[in-house]
Amino acid sequence: MADIVIDLLFLSGSSHIGSAHWRLATAAAALTSRAFGSEATATVIDLSDVDLPNFSESDGVAQTMPSDAVTLRNRLLQANGVFMSSDEYTGTYSAVLKNTIRWLSALDAEGETPFRGLPVVLCGASSRGTGALRGQPALAQLLTELGAHVISQHLEMGTAAGLFDEQGRLRQRFERQLVENGLFQLIEAGKNIRVSNP
């Protein structure tokens, strides 16, 4: 399967440019291009570019979906895997990420969501010492309910303050963790999707 090039998306749960999770998703995409450039393409999705109103339940939500939600939904449907760097707020994930996922998972006529069968790696840190240990299980449960294949060896990278060196680059031990525990599995899972659905 070495000749298969898969399409990976990198998404931060924060819409704040320059936040630790925005930098982490960007760094993971750059690392993918360096370490797996012949096997995968890496695209960063910036939630600050996505204009979505607060989601509210209604019978006609699929017909009134905002254009940015449609565009992002279609992009997910094209992807072979997602790397998601998630903030932690009071033991769960961010409101902006929750709102985005609710729009993206609004059911279409076939009852499908763009997450169904999609491999997802979760990665997170926080300003406190717990990393993303509390927020990730809730996000993993949501994505699993939506049909995603959440890769079990997800990443919890400690406090955000320790992720980057003095130059703002991801520290080497975290780069190794991303490659060994997350990106490799995501790429392999993405290849399996491509083989199953050429």
C-alpha positions as CSV (number, residue, x, y, z in Angstrom):
1,M,0.0,0.0,0.0
2,A,3.1,2.3,-0.2
3,D,1.8,3.9,-3.4
4,I,-1.5,5.1,-1.7
5,V,-1.5,8.8,-0.8
6,I,-4.2,9.6,1.8
7,D,-5.9,12.8,2.6
8,L,-5.7,13.9,6.3
9,L,-7.3,16.9,8.0
10,F,-5.9,18.7,11.1
11,L,-8.4,20.5,13.2
12,S,-8.0,22.5,16.4
13,G,-10.8,22.7,18.9
14,S,-9.9,26.3,19.4
15,S,-10.8,29.2,17.1
16,H,-8.1,31.4,18.5
17,I,-5.2,31.8,16.2
18,G,-2.0,31.2,18.0
19,S,-3.5,29.1,20.8
20,A,-1.6,26.0,22.0
21,H,-4.1,23.7,20.2
22,W,-4.0,25.7,17.0
23,R,-0.2,25.5,17.1
24,L,-0.4,21.8,17.9
25,A,-2.6,21.0,15.0
26,T,-0.4,23.1,12.7
27,A,2.7,21.4,14.0
28,A,1.2,17.9,13.6
29,A,0.3,18.7,10.0
30,A,3.9,20.0,9.3
31,L,5.3,16.9,11.0
32,T,3.1,14.7,8.8
33,S,4.4,16.4,5.7
34,R,8.0,15.9,6.8
35,A,7.7,12.3,8.1
36,F,5.1,10.9,5.8
37,G,5.1,13.2,2.8
38,S,5.0,10.3,0.3
39,E,2.0,8.7,2.1
40,A,-0.3,11.5,3.1
41,T,-1.3,15.1,2.4
42,A,-2.0,17.3,5.4
43,T,-4.5,20.2,5.4
44,V,-5.2,22.4,8.5
45,I,-8.8,23.4,9.1
46,D,-9.0,26.7,10.9
47,L,-12.2,27.2,12.8
48,S,-11.7,30.9,12.9
49,D,-12.5,30.8,9.2
50,V,-15.7,28.9,9.7
51,D,-18.8,31.1,10.3
52,L,-21.4,29.1,12.1
53,P,-24.4,30.3,14.2
54,N,-25.3,28.6,17.4
55,F,-26.9,25.2,16.5
56,S,-30.5,24.7,17.5
57,E,-32.6,21.6,17.0
58,S,-35.2,21.9,14.3
59,D,-36.8,19.6,11.7
60,G,-35.4,21.6,8.8
61,V,-31.8,21.9,10.0
62,A,-30.5,19.9,7.0
63,Q,-32.2,22.3,4.6
64,T,-31.0,25.5,6.4
65,M,-27.3,24.4,7.0
66,P,-24.9,27.4,6.7
67,S,-22.7,27.4,3.6
68,D,-19.5,27.1,5.7
69,A,-21.0,24.0,7.4
70,V,-21.8,22.5,4.0
71,T,-18.2,23.2,2.7
72,L,-16.6,21.7,5.8
73,R,-18.9,18.7,5.8
74,N,-18.1,18.0,2.2
75,R,-14.4,18.3,3.0
76,L,-14.8,15.8,5.8
77,L,-16.5,13.4,3.4
78,Q,-13.4,13.5,1.1
79,A,-10.9,12.9,3.9
80,N,-9.4,9.6,4.9
81,G,-8.6,10.7,8.5
82,V,-8.7,13.5,11.0
83,F,-6.2,14.7,13.7
84,M,-8.1,16.7,16.3
85,S,-6.3,18.8,18.9
86,S,-8.9,19.5,21.6
87,D,-8.9,22.1,24.3
88,E,-10.3,21.2,27.7
89,Y,-12.8,23.5,29.5
90,T,-14.1,22.4,32.9
91,G,-13.6,18.7,32.1
92,T,-15.0,18.8,28.5
93,Y,-14.2,20.1,25.0
94,S,-14.8,23.6,23.8
95,A,-18.1,25.2,22.9
96,V,-16.9,26.2,19.4
97,L,-15.9,22.6,18.7
98,K,-19.2,21.2,20.0
99,N,-21.2,23.7,17.9
100,T,-19.1,22.8,14.8
101,I,-19.6,19.1,15.3
102,R,-23.3,19.5,15.8
103,W,-23.7,21.3,12.5
104,L,-21.5,18.8,10.7
105,S,-23.4,15.8,12.1
106,A,-26.9,17.1,11.3
107,L,-28.4,14.1,9.6
108,D,-29.0,14.0,5.9
109,A,-31.7,12.1,4.0
110,E,-29.7,8.8,4.4
111,G,-29.2,9.3,8.1
112,E,-25.4,9.5,7.7
113,T,-22.8,11.8,9.2
114,P,-19.4,12.8,7.7
115,F,-17.7,11.1,10.7
116,R,-19.1,7.6,9.9
117,G,-16.2,5.3,9.5
118,L,-13.7,8.1,9.6
119,P,-10.5,7.5,11.7
120,V,-9.9,10.2,14.2
121,V,-6.9,10.7,16.5
122,L,-7.5,12.9,19.6
123,C,-4.7,15.0,21.0
124,G,-4.8,17.6,23.8
125,A,-3.2,19.6,26.5
126,S,-4.4,22.1,29.0
127,S,-3.1,24.9,31.1
128,R,-3.4,22.6,34.2
129,G,-1.5,19.4,35.0
130,T,-4.2,17.0,33.8
131,G,-3.5,17.5,30.1
132,A,-6.7,16.5,28.3
133,L,-7.5,13.5,30.4
134,R,-10.9,14.7,31.4
135,G,-12.0,16.3,28.1
136,Q,-11.0,13.7,25.7
137,P,-13.3,10.8,26.9
138,A,-16.4,13.0,26.4
139,L,-15.2,14.0,22.9
140,A,-14.3,10.4,22.0
141,Q,-17.8,9.2,23.1
142,L,-19.5,11.9,21.0
143,L,-17.4,11.0,17.9
144,T,-18.0,7.3,18.4
145,E,-21.7,7.9,18.6
146,L,-21.5,9.7,15.3
147,G,-19.8,6.7,13.7
148,A,-16.1,7.8,13.8
149,H,-13.4,5.2,14.4
150,V,-11.6,6.9,17.4
151,I,-8.1,5.5,17.5
152,S,-7.8,4.1,21.0
153,Q,-4.2,5.2,21.7
154,H,-5.1,8.8,21.7
155,L,-2.6,11.4,22.8
156,E,-2.6,13.3,26.1
157,M,0.4,15.7,26.0
158,G,0.4,17.2,29.5
159,T,0.3,21.0,30.1
160,A,0.3,23.3,27.1
161,A,3.2,25.3,28.5
162,G,5.6,22.4,28.1
163,L,4.7,21.5,24.5
164,F,7.0,24.0,22.7
165,D,10.6,25.1,23.0
166,E,11.9,28.7,23.3
167,Q,11.6,29.1,19.5
168,G,7.9,28.0,19.6
169,R,8.6,24.6,18.0
170,L,7.1,21.4,19.2
171,R,9.6,19.6,21.5
172,Q,11.2,16.5,20.0
173,R,9.8,14.1,22.5
174,F,6.3,15.3,21.6
175,E,7.1,14.9,17.9
176,R,8.1,11.3,18.6
177,Q,4.9,10.8,20.5
178,L,2.9,12.1,17.7
179,V,4.6,9.9,15.1
180,E,4.8,6.7,17.2
181,N,1.4,6.8,18.9
182,G,-0.9,8.8,16.6
183,L,0.1,9.8,13.1
184,F,1.3,6.3,12.1
185,Q,-1.9,4.7,13.2
186,L,-4.0,7.4,11.6
187,I,-2.2,6.9,8.3
188,E,-2.5,3.2,8.4
189,A,-6.2,3.4,9.1
190,G,-6.7,5.9,6.3
191,K,-4.9,3.6,3.9
192,N,-7.3,0.8,4.9
193,I,-10.2,3.1,4.1
194,R,-8.8,3.8,0.6
195,V,-8.3,0.1,-0.1
196,S,-11.8,-0.7,1.0
197,N,-13.4,2.3,-0.8
198,P,-11.1,3.0,-3.8
